[in-house]
């Protein structure tokens, strides 16, 4: 299996996303197994895939993977599906509905695109402070619940699957100097729970889990800033390929000594960790080899693939 590593997939795409899609289609035409892999949470991801004509089976998102939500039949969650107290007073204003109970704001229901499809519901305490926000995936199931502290900051996030269970948790903590630290937990997975300090460690675990398919996998890293650390720190063996989508140096007039493009500095400073590097042009391939050597095989693939 070939995995094309990216941070996310949105309606607005850069050349990198277009290149991944073109590469995916090319691999499919030739019967080579490949998937785009993303790691960021998005409630509308599968709308994005539909818009880009990408099959659900051709992209693996980290949250879909752990929450069991890669393949879900669409059933939009409508206003008529949501229960409010019988004595509550509802006031609709464009795409949201205020719900009052005994003179206090109980919740605000937000709708998608002026339709009766619910996007999220914001809950308030008796003092008017936000205490909870619940979000629905565009396919119709509750996918995220956020709890807020007294200062109005998110304290905990729970990511749900279509089975109604929590599968991923994000905990917000302050360390001894008051700086926020994030802890991730994967629960109800393989019969146990897993805890990770930060997104990169969670991503590393995700990549390792994808690698447990008894195949000789190749990971092509298209977004090195976001994905390279997790790839470098995998605990299972695999082939790792760096894809340079644009110039790798800041000054093209001095390819041997110029500072590196920030997008590729970390990746290139760990040159020996790659099993291959892909450049866009023959001249870039030569420049890369002249600066970093030929121990790592270099390939030329035109821009857009």
SVG drawing of the C-alpha trace seen along z (x, -y; Angstrom):
<svg xmlns="http://www.w3.org/2000/svg" viewBox="-44 -37 71 47">
<polyline fill="none" stroke="black" stroke-width="0.4" points="0.0,0.0 1.1,-3.5 0.1,-6.2 0.1,-9.8 0.5,-11.8 -1.2,-15.2 -2.5,-17.3 -6.1,-17.7 -8.3,-18.0 -10.4,-21.1 -12.7,-22.5 -9.9,-25.1 -6.9,-23.0 -3.3,-23.9 -1.1,-22.4 -0.1,-19.7 -3.7,-18.4 -4.3,-18.5 -1.0,-16.6 -2.2,-13.9 -5.5,-13.5 -3.9,-13.2 -1.4,-10.7 -4.2,-8.7 -6.1,-8.5 -3.0,-7.5 -2.3,-4.7 -5.9,-3.5 -5.7,-3.4 -2.7,-1.1 -4.2,1.1 -1.7,0.0 -3.2,-0.2 -2.9,-3.7 -4.7,-6.0 -4.5,-9.7 -4.0,-9.9 -5.0,-13.0 -4.8,-13.7 -7.0,-16.7 -10.6,-16.5 -13.3,-17.9 -17.0,-17.5 -17.5,-18.2 -14.6,-16.0 -16.9,-13.7 -18.6,-16.6 -15.1,-17.7 -14.4,-14.2 -17.7,-14.2 -16.8,-17.6 -13.4,-16.3 -14.7,-13.0 -12.7,-11.0 -14.3,-7.8 -14.6,-7.4 -12.4,-4.2 -9.5,-6.2 -8.9,-8.5 -8.2,-7.5 -8.6,-10.3 -7.2,-9.7 -10.4,-10.5 -12.5,-8.4 -10.1,-5.6 -10.3,-5.5 -14.0,-6.5 -15.1,-3.9 -16.7,-6.6 -15.0,-6.2 -18.1,-4.6 -21.4,-6.1 -24.7,-6.3 -25.9,-9.9 -28.8,-10.9 -28.7,-14.6 -29.6,-15.5 -32.6,-17.8 -34.2,-20.3 -37.1,-17.9 -34.8,-15.3 -33.6,-17.4 -35.6,-17.5 -35.9,-20.7 -37.9,-21.1 -41.6,-21.3 -41.8,-24.6 -39.0,-26.3 -39.5,-29.3 -37.8,-29.1 -36.9,-32.2 -35.5,-31.7 -33.0,-34.3 -31.7,-33.4 -29.5,-30.3 -29.8,-29.9 -32.5,-29.4 -32.4,-30.7 -34.0,-28.5 -35.1,-30.2 -36.4,-28.5 -37.8,-30.4 -36.3,-33.6 -32.8,-32.2 -30.9,-31.4 -30.7,-27.6 -29.1,-26.9 -28.5,-28.2 -29.1,-25.8 -27.1,-26.6 -28.2,-25.4 -26.3,-24.8 -26.9,-27.1 -30.3,-28.4 -31.7,-24.8 -33.2,-22.7 -30.0,-20.6 -28.3,-21.1 -24.6,-22.0 -24.0,-22.5 -25.7,-23.4 -24.3,-25.7 -25.4,-25.2 -25.3,-27.9 -25.4,-27.8 -27.7,-30.0 -25.1,-32.8 -25.1,-32.8 -21.7,-31.2 -21.0,-28.6 -20.6,-25.2 -20.8,-22.9 -20.8,-22.7 -22.1,-19.7 -21.3,-19.2 -22.8,-17.0 -21.0,-15.5 -22.6,-16.5 -23.5,-12.8 -25.8,-13.1 -24.2,-11.7 -22.9,-13.5 -19.2,-13.7 -17.8,-16.2 -18.6,-17.4 -16.6,-20.3 -16.7,-21.2 -15.7,-24.7 -14.2,-25.9 -15.2,-28.9 -13.0,-31.2 -14.8,-30.1 -11.8,-28.1 -12.2,-24.5 -11.2,-22.1 -12.0,-18.8 -13.1,-17.5 -14.7,-14.1 -14.9,-12.7 -17.7,-10.3 -18.3,-7.6 -21.6,-6.7 -22.0,-4.1 -22.6,-6.9 -19.4,-6.1 -16.4,-8.2 -13.3,-7.0 -10.9,-10.0 -10.4,-12.5 -8.5,-15.7 -7.6,-17.1 -6.4,-20.7 -4.1,-21.2 -2.0,-24.0 1.6,-23.1 3.4,-24.7 4.1,-27.9 0.6,-28.3 1.2,-27.1 -1.4,-24.9 -0.5,-21.2 -2.6,-18.9 -3.1,-15.2 -4.8,-12.9 -6.5,-9.6 -7.7,-6.9 -10.4,-4.8 -12.4,-1.8 -9.7,-0.7 -8.3,2.8 -9.7,3.5 -7.8,0.8 -7.1,-2.9 -4.0,-4.8 -2.6,-8.2 -0.4,-10.5 1.3,-13.8 0.5,-15.9 -0.8,-15.6 2.5,-14.3 2.6,-11.4 -1.0,-10.5 -0.2,-10.8 2.8,-8.5 0.5,-5.9 -1.9,-6.3 0.8,-5.7 2.0,-2.6 -1.6,-1.2 -2.0,-1.7 1.3,0.1 -0.1,3.2 -1.7,4.6 0.8,7.2 1.9,5.4 5.1,3.8 3.9,0.2 5.4,-3.0 4.7,-6.4 5.0,-9.4 5.2,-12.5 3.6,-15.5 3.3,-17.8 6.6,-17.5 6.0,-20.3 2.9,-18.5 3.7,-14.9 7.5,-14.2 8.0,-13.9 5.4,-11.2 6.8,-9.4 10.4,-9.6 9.4,-8.2 7.3,-5.3 7.9,-2.1 7.2,0.3 9.4,0.6 8.3,-0.9 9.6,-2.8 9.6,-6.6 9.7,-8.9 10.0,-12.7 8.1,-14.6 9.5,-18.1 6.6,-20.0 8.5,-23.2 12.0,-24.8 13.8,-23.4 16.0,-26.4 15.4,-30.1 17.9,-31.4 17.9,-29.5 21.2,-31.2 23.1,-29.3 21.7,-25.8 24.6,-24.4 24.7,-26.9 21.4,-28.8 19.1,-28.4 16.5,-25.7 12.9,-26.4 11.1,-26.3 8.6,-23.8 11.4,-21.3 14.2,-22.2 13.2,-19.6 12.8,-16.9 16.1,-17.7 18.1,-18.0 17.1,-14.4 18.2,-13.3 19.4,-9.9 15.9,-8.9 14.5,-8.9 14.4,-5.9 13.8,-8.1 13.2,-11.7 11.0,-12.9 11.8,-16.2 9.7,-18.1 12.4,-18.5 15.7,-16.9 17.6,-20.0 16.2,-20.0 17.1,-16.3 20.7,-17.1 20.7,-20.1 19.4,-17.9 22.0,-15.2 24.8,-17.8 23.9,-19.1 22.9,-16.0 24.6,-13.2 23.5,-10.1 23.0,-7.7 19.2,-8.3 17.8,-7.4 16.4,-10.5 13.6,-10.5 12.1,-13.1 8.3,-13.3 6.7,-16.3 4.7,-18.8 1.1,-17.7 1.7,-14.0"/>
</svg>
